Protein backbone atom coordinates (compact mmCIF):
# COMPACT_ATOMS: atom_id res chain seq x y z
CA UNK A 1 0.00 0.00 0.00
CA UNK A 2 1.38 3.40 -0.98
CA UNK A 3 0.43 6.65 0.58
CA UNK A 4 0.78 9.90 -1.24
CA UNK A 5 2.07 12.71 0.86
CA UNK A 6 1.52 16.31 -0.22
CA UNK A 7 4.92 17.91 -0.83
CA UNK A 8 5.85 20.90 1.34
CA UNK A 9 8.24 23.78 0.76
CA UNK A 10 11.63 23.17 2.38
CA UNK A 11 14.71 25.39 2.55
CA UNK A 12 16.21 23.77 -0.58
CA UNK A 13 13.05 22.95 -2.58
CA UNK A 14 12.63 23.75 -6.25
CA UNK A 15 9.30 25.52 -6.75
CA UNK A 16 6.90 26.48 -9.49
CA UNK A 17 4.63 29.20 -8.18
CA UNK A 18 2.72 32.36 -8.82
CA UNK A 19 3.56 35.26 -6.54
CA UNK A 20 2.54 38.84 -6.02
CA UNK A 21 4.13 41.52 -3.91
CA UNK A 22 1.81 44.45 -3.26
CA UNK A 23 1.37 47.49 -1.07
CA UNK A 24 -1.16 47.28 1.75
CA UNK A 25 -3.69 49.13 -0.41
CA UNK A 26 -3.38 46.36 -3.01
CA UNK A 27 -1.20 48.09 -5.62
CA UNK A 28 0.96 45.47 -7.35
CA UNK A 29 4.71 45.90 -7.13
CA UNK A 30 5.30 42.67 -9.02
CA UNK A 31 2.98 39.83 -9.98
CA UNK A 32 3.20 36.66 -12.05
CA UNK A 33 -0.50 35.81 -11.77
CA UNK A 34 -1.33 37.13 -15.26
CA UNK A 35 1.82 35.60 -16.78
CA UNK A 36 3.63 32.29 -16.74
CA UNK A 37 4.41 31.01 -13.25
CA UNK A 38 7.87 31.51 -11.82
CA UNK A 39 10.33 28.79 -10.95
CA UNK A 40 12.91 29.19 -8.24
CA UNK A 41 15.40 27.24 -6.21
CA UNK A 42 15.03 28.02 -2.52
CA UNK A 43 18.22 29.09 -0.77
CA UNK A 44 19.92 30.56 -3.84
CA UNK A 45 18.96 34.21 -3.33
CA UNK A 46 16.35 34.39 -6.10
CA UNK A 47 13.97 35.79 -3.48
CA UNK A 48 14.88 37.92 -0.48
CA UNK A 49 15.69 35.65 2.50
CA UNK A 50 12.66 36.80 4.52
CA UNK A 51 10.34 36.15 1.56
CA UNK A 52 11.77 32.64 1.26
CA UNK A 53 11.22 32.06 4.98
CA UNK A 54 7.55 32.92 4.55
CA UNK A 55 7.22 30.04 2.05
CA UNK A 56 8.74 27.33 4.27
CA UNK A 57 6.11 24.79 5.29
CA UNK A 58 3.54 25.70 2.62
CA UNK A 59 2.09 22.70 0.80
CA UNK A 60 1.75 22.12 -2.90
CA UNK A 61 -1.50 23.76 -3.98
CA UNK A 62 -1.50 26.31 -1.14
CA UNK A 63 -2.73 29.79 -2.07
CA UNK A 64 -2.04 32.27 0.72
CA UNK A 65 -1.64 35.99 1.23
CA UNK A 66 0.60 37.08 4.07
CA UNK A 67 1.12 40.54 5.50
CA UNK A 68 4.84 41.07 5.94
CA UNK A 69 6.13 43.70 8.35
CA UNK A 70 9.17 45.71 7.19
CA UNK A 71 11.40 43.39 9.26
CA UNK A 72 10.05 40.38 7.34
CA UNK A 73 10.16 42.08 3.94
CA UNK A 74 12.90 44.53 2.97
CA UNK A 75 13.87 45.73 6.43
CA UNK A 76 13.25 48.97 8.28
CA UNK A 77 14.46 52.25 6.82
CA UNK A 78 17.98 53.06 8.00
CA UNK A 79 18.59 56.80 8.37
CA UNK A 80 22.36 56.16 8.07
CA UNK A 81 21.75 55.14 4.44
CA UNK A 82 20.64 58.68 3.55
CA UNK A 83 23.94 60.30 2.69
CA UNK A 84 25.48 63.34 1.08
CA UNK A 85 27.39 62.68 -2.14
CA UNK A 86 29.85 65.25 -3.45
CA UNK A 87 29.66 66.67 -6.94
CA UNK A 88 33.04 65.01 -7.68
CA UNK A 89 31.80 61.56 -6.61
CA UNK A 90 28.65 61.89 -8.68
CA UNK A 91 30.69 62.94 -11.73
CA UNK A 92 32.96 59.89 -11.25
CA UNK A 93 29.90 57.64 -11.41
CA UNK A 94 28.16 59.39 -14.31
CA UNK A 95 28.42 59.49 -18.06
CA UNK A 96 29.83 62.77 -19.33
CA UNK A 97 27.20 65.51 -19.21
CA UNK A 98 24.65 63.35 -17.34
CA UNK A 99 22.02 65.45 -15.56
CA UNK A 100 19.97 64.14 -12.63
CA UNK A 101 16.68 65.23 -11.11
CA UNK A 102 15.16 64.42 -7.74
CA UNK A 103 13.73 60.89 -7.86
CA UNK A 104 16.36 59.47 -10.23
CA UNK A 105 17.94 56.12 -9.34
CA UNK A 106 21.72 56.40 -9.75
CA UNK A 107 24.16 53.49 -9.88
CA UNK A 108 27.47 53.86 -7.99
CA UNK A 109 30.70 51.85 -7.88
CA UNK A 110 31.40 50.40 -4.44
CA UNK A 111 34.96 50.48 -3.08
CA UNK A 112 34.88 46.64 -3.06
CA UNK A 113 34.26 46.62 -6.82
CA UNK A 114 30.51 45.92 -6.63
CA UNK A 115 27.66 48.25 -7.52
CA UNK A 116 24.93 49.88 -5.46
CA UNK A 117 22.17 52.34 -6.22
CA UNK A 118 20.60 55.32 -4.51
CA UNK A 119 17.65 57.57 -5.15
CA UNK A 120 18.42 61.28 -5.47
CA UNK A 121 16.35 63.03 -2.78
CA UNK A 122 17.63 66.63 -2.92
CA UNK A 123 20.29 68.93 -4.35
CA UNK A 124 21.92 71.92 -2.67
CA UNK A 125 25.09 73.98 -2.99
CA UNK A 126 27.14 71.35 -1.10
CA UNK A 127 26.14 68.45 -3.31
CA UNK A 128 23.47 65.77 -3.46
CA UNK A 129 21.47 63.83 -0.88
CA UNK A 130 20.95 60.18 -1.83
CA UNK A 131 18.83 57.51 -0.15
CA UNK A 132 20.57 54.13 -0.38
CA UNK A 133 17.78 52.22 1.41
CA UNK A 134 15.96 49.58 -0.61
CA UNK A 135 12.97 51.38 -2.21
CA UNK A 136 10.58 49.08 -0.27
CA UNK A 137 12.39 49.39 3.09
CA UNK A 138 10.13 50.44 5.94
CA UNK A 139 6.94 49.26 4.22
CA UNK A 140 4.52 46.57 5.31
CA UNK A 141 3.72 44.52 2.21
CA UNK A 142 1.33 41.83 1.04
CA UNK A 143 2.95 38.65 -0.29
CA UNK A 144 0.50 36.40 -2.14
CA UNK A 145 1.70 33.00 -3.30
CA UNK A 146 0.15 30.03 -5.04
CA UNK A 147 2.40 26.97 -4.89
CA UNK A 148 1.90 25.02 -8.12
CA UNK A 149 4.61 22.40 -7.82
CA UNK A 150 7.41 21.35 -5.45
CA UNK A 151 10.40 19.18 -6.32
C-alpha positions in Angstrom: 0.0 0.0 0.0 1.4 3.4 -1.0 0.4 6.6 0.6 0.8 9.9 -1.2 2.1 12.7 0.9 1.5 16.3 -0.2 4.9 17.9 -0.8 5.9 20.9 1.3 8.2 23.8 0.8 11.6 23.2 2.4 14.7 25.4 2.5 16.2 23.8 -0.6 13.0 22.9 -2.6 12.6 23.8 -6.3 9.3 25.5 -6.7 6.9 26.5 -9.5 4.6 29.2 -8.2 2.7 32.4 -8.8 3.6 35.3 -6.5 2.5 38.8 -6.0 4.1 41.5 -3.9 1.8 44.5 -3.3 1.4 47.5 -1.1 -1.2 47.3 1.8 -3.7 49.1 -0.4 -3.4 46.4 -3.0 -1.2 48.1 -5.6 1.0 45.5 -7.4 4.7 45.9 -7.1 5.3 42.7 -9.0 3.0 39.8 -10.0 3.2 36.7 -12.1 -0.5 35.8 -11.8 -1.3 37.1 -15.3 1.8 35.6 -16.8 3.6 32.3 -16.7 4.4 31.0 -13.3 7.9 31.5 -11.8 10.3 28.8 -10.9 12.9 29.2 -8.2 15.4 27.2 -6.2 15.0 28.0 -2.5 18.2 29.1 -0.8 19.9 30.6 -3.8 19.0 34.2 -3.3 16.4 34.4 -6.1 14.0 35.8 -3.5 14.9 37.9 -0.5 15.7 35.6 2.5 12.7 36.8 4.5 10.3 36.1 1.6 11.8 32.6 1.3 11.2 32.1 5.0 7.5 32.9 4.6 7.2 30.0 2.1 8.7 27.3 4.3 6.1 24.8 5.3 3.5 25.7 2.6 2.1 22.7 0.8 1.7 22.1 -2.9 -1.5 23.8 -4.0 -1.5 26.3 -1.1 -2.7 29.8 -2.1 -2.0 32.3 0.7 -1.6 36.0 1.2 0.6 37.1 4.1 1.1 40.5 5.5 4.8 41.1 5.9 6.1 43.7 8.4 9.2 45.7 7.2 11.4 43.4 9.3 10.1 40.4 7.3 10.2 42.1 3.9 12.9 44.5 3.0 13.9 45.7 6.4 13.2 49.0 8.3 14.5 52.2 6.8 18.0 53.1 8.0 18.6 56.8 8.4 22.4 56.2 8.1 21.7 55.1 4.4 20.6 58.7 3.6 23.9 60.3 2.7 25.5 63.3 1.1 27.4 62.7 -2.1 29.9 65.2 -3.5 29.7 66.7 -6.9 33.0 65.0 -7.7 31.8 61.6 -6.6 28.7 61.9 -8.7 30.7 62.9 -11.7 33.0 59.9 -11.2 29.9 57.6 -11.4 28.2 59.4 -14.3 28.4 59.5 -18.1 29.8 62.8 -19.3 27.2 65.5 -19.2 24.7 63.4 -17.3 22.0 65.4 -15.6 20.0 64.1 -12.6 16.7 65.2 -11.1 15.2 64.4 -7.7 13.7 60.9 -7.9 16.4 59.5 -10.2 17.9 56.1 -9.3 21.7 56.4 -9.8 24.2 53.5 -9.9 27.5 53.9 -8.0 30.7 51.9 -7.9 31.4 50.4 -4.4 35.0 50.5 -3.1 34.9 46.6 -3.1 34.3 46.6 -6.8 30.5 45.9 -6.6 27.7 48.2 -7.5 24.9 49.9 -5.5 22.2 52.3 -6.2 20.6 55.3 -4.5 17.6 57.6 -5.2 18.4 61.3 -5.5 16.4 63.0 -2.8 17.6 66.6 -2.9 20.3 68.9 -4.3 21.9 71.9 -2.7 25.1 74.0 -3.0 27.1 71.3 -1.1 26.1 68.4 -3.3 23.5 65.8 -3.5 21.5 63.8 -0.9 20.9 60.2 -1.8 18.8 57.5 -0.1 20.6 54.1 -0.4 17.8 52.2 1.4 16.0 49.6 -0.6 13.0 51.4 -2.2 10.6 49.1 -0.3 12.4 49.4 3.1 10.1 50.4 5.9 6.9 49.3 4.2 4.5 46.6 5.3 3.7 44.5 2.2 1.3 41.8 1.0 2.9 38.7 -0.3 0.5 36.4 -2.1 1.7 33.0 -3.3 0.1 30.0 -5.0 2.4 27.0 -4.9 1.9 25.0 -8.1 4.6 22.4 -7.8 7.4 21.4 -5.5 10.4 19.2 -6.3 
